[in-house]
Amino acid sequence: MSRIGDDGTVEPGTTSATKQAWVQTNEDMTALAEQRRDEGWETVAIPAAHTAPLSRDAGRDDRFGIVHVIPGNHADAFADAFENREFPRYEAYRNEVGQAVFFVTELLDPETSTAILLAGQYEFQNAPGMVNAAEAEGCLYTHVETLDGTILGSFRHDEYKPLIPDRIR
């Protein structure tokens, strides 16, 4: 199915390459989680139901960054892993397909050997406001929430460039 954009151009629906990129992203997340488990880490791997760049232009001046909306069946596992931990480190793994970024963010708490892995995807066209806020503040946030908007946790990234492709910086 195609959608016609505001400027009259036809925007293609989900392509085979896009579907394959999402499958590959989830497979990569699973492999990374297994690798961490083999190294003795406690891991939680969650594919987001929806991921979006959030800018201050969205109406909430206090929040910006990457928002992962996770399914309710993953909320308890996330909350258990997140509770009372710091997650001072992260790793980002990215792939760009068409006009989208597919990525895994691996949030790490070395003190407790806990890793939370989040798989997500967003379109380049939605990111400039988020990037502008990150550049102005010198940091970027990853937010995790449920479908009903309940915020489960947020992570601050002082070094945020690994999360943002060069072509949208």
N, C-alpha and C positions, 0 to 999 in steps of 0.2 A: 504494500500500500504506500502511496506517496501522499505527501501533504504539500499544499501550496502555501508558500510563505507570504508575509506581508508585502514583499516587493514583487510578488507574482511569479517568483521562481519556484520550480518544483523541487522539493526536498525529498530525496529517496527515503524509504522506510528502512528498517533494519536490514542490513546486508548480510550476506553469508560471512564476509570478513569480520564484521562487527560481532556477529554471534560467536564466531570462532575465537575472537579476541577475548570475549567474556569467559568462554569455556577455559581458554588457556590461562587467564588470570586466576581463575578459581583453582585450577590444577597447580599452578605455581604456588598459590597460597597454601594449599594442602601439603605440597612437598616441603615448603619452608617450615611449616609447623611440625612435620614429621622429623625433619632434620634437627630442629630445636629439641624436640622430645628425646631424640636419640642422644643428645648432648646433656640430658638431665633437666631440661626446662619444663615447667608447667605451661601448656599452651592452650589458647582459645583462638580458633579460626572462624571468622564470621564473614560471609558474603553479604554485603549491604543490599537491601531491597531497593534502595535509592541513594544516590550520592549527588551532592550539588555544592558548587562553590557559593559561599554566602558572603555578600558584600554589605557594607554599612548602608548602601542604598536600598537594601531590602526592608528597611524600616526599624531595624534594631541596631542602634549605634554601638551597643556594648558587645555585640558578637559579630565575628567575621571568621572566615576560614572554610575548611572543608567539612561539610555535614554528612555523616553517614546515618541513614535511617535503617535500623536493623529490625528484622522480624522479631515478634514477641517471643518466639521459641528460643531465641538466643540471648534475650535480655538478662536472665538470671545468671547464665554462664559469664556474660560480660561483667555484670555487677560483682560477682564473686571474685573474678580476677582483678578487677579495678580497685576494689575496696582496700583501703589502707596501704596502697602502694604508690610509688612515686613516678615510675616510667621516665627516667631522665634521658634515655637514649631512644633513637628510632632509626630504622632503615627504610628506605623507599625503593620500590622496584616498579618501573614504569614501561609502558609500551604505548605508542601512538598509532592509531589506526583511523584513517580518514580525518575527521574533525573531532576525534575524541581521544581522551587519555584514559587508559586502563592501568590500574595500579594496585599494588599491595603496600600497605603501611604496616610495618612490624614495630610495635611499641614495646620497649624492653625495660624491665626492672631487674638489673643484674643482681641486686642485693638479695632478692627472693627467687631469682631464676624464673621469672614469670614473663611470658610474651603474649601479647594480644595482637593478632593479625587481622586486618580489615581489608577486604577486597572491594574496590569501587571503580566507578567510571563516571567521567563528566565530559561535557562538550566544551571545546576551547572558547566558543562564543560567550559562554556564561561566566568566564573566569576573570575578565579584566578588573571588575570592581573589587574582587577579593584580592587580586595581586596589588592593586593600588593601596588597599588598606594594609596589607602586609608590608609593603615598602614604606609606608608612612609610620607604622608602628615598630618596624624592625623585627617582627615575628609573625607567625601564622599559627592558627589553632586547628586541631582536629576535634570535632564535636561528634558525639555518638548519642543518638536519641531513638526512641521507639516511634512507631507510626502515629501514636496519639500525641506526639510532641514532648513526651517526658524525657528530660535530659538525663542521660545515664553517666556521662563523664566528658571531660574536655582535657586536651593535652596541648601544651604550649611548645612550639618549635622555634627556638631562636635562630637556628640555621634551617631555613625553609626552602631554599632553592632546589633541593632534591625532589620536592613535591610538585614543583611547577616546571613544565617544559620551557625551554629557552624561547620558543616562538610566541609565548604569551607573556613573557617578562618584559 
